[in-house]
Amino acid sequence: MVSLSIITVRQLFIGPKRHNPFDPDGTIPSSHLRSVEHSILFISFIVYAVFAIVFDRARPRAAATAKALAFLALAAAFAQQWFIFYFHSTDHVGVEGQYHLLYQLVIFVSLITTLMGIAMPKSFLVSFVRSSSIACQGAWLIVMGFMLFTPSLLPKGCFFYVEKKHQLIRCSSEEALHRAKSLINIEFSLLLVVFTIFIMTFYVVLDGVYGEKAEYYSILTTKDDQIKEDHKNSKILNR
């Protein structure tokens, strides 16, 4: 929450030269549209984090409902994220657009598994896939950060240029653009392969270390529910 708040303030007030996202007439200038879009995205996740903490601290009687609402808030944040990247003010036909297009696929997985978590809150597999997709989002963002802002990593035939005070990438020909997009697709495919190997290996290692000791509990499980679950498990073991 603190990090998102700092980034939001930076996008809206520190980044602009006038330290104000609006023009004197109260309108949003074209050069600040991206900053406002990003800020709305960050605020969506701050809202989710606030309500998740409220539900966790308040410990309402209807714990299952509270957790479903927390999942709903997270799903709304992911839906906002997908919406902003799909209708982003940045050009979607070039190199950056291809990165954003593939990023939307991972966001969609996070959104779907979050909605599935409302109906299946105790499913380890749903939670595992959701957590993995969120980690994959972070990995792809890191790749984007390096590939979109490092001159030496630009595809052959592509170059930086400044438009509306933003640094963008253009390619010298259709062939160069097609090659750049193909390379991005290959990068994403390799990331999926490496990430799949990582999460599977991670699970196998943890399963080998903890074995049958590993248990999955809902965060918003009440003490009474926990006692009933433990009593049920003890009965099964004593049979």
Secondary structure, 3 states (H helix, E strand, C coil): CHHHHHHHHHHHHHCCCCCCCCCCCCCCCHHHHHHHHHHHHHHHHHHHHHHHHHHHHHCCCCHHHHHHHHHHHHHHHHHHHHHHHHCCCCCCCCHHHHHHHHHHHHHHHHHHHHHHHHHCCCCHHHHHHHHHHHHHHHHHHHHHHHHHHCHHHCCCCEEEEEECCEEEEEECCHHHHHHHHHHHHHHHHHHHHHHHHHHHHHHHHHHHHHHHHCCCCCCCCCHHHHHHHHHHHHHHHHC
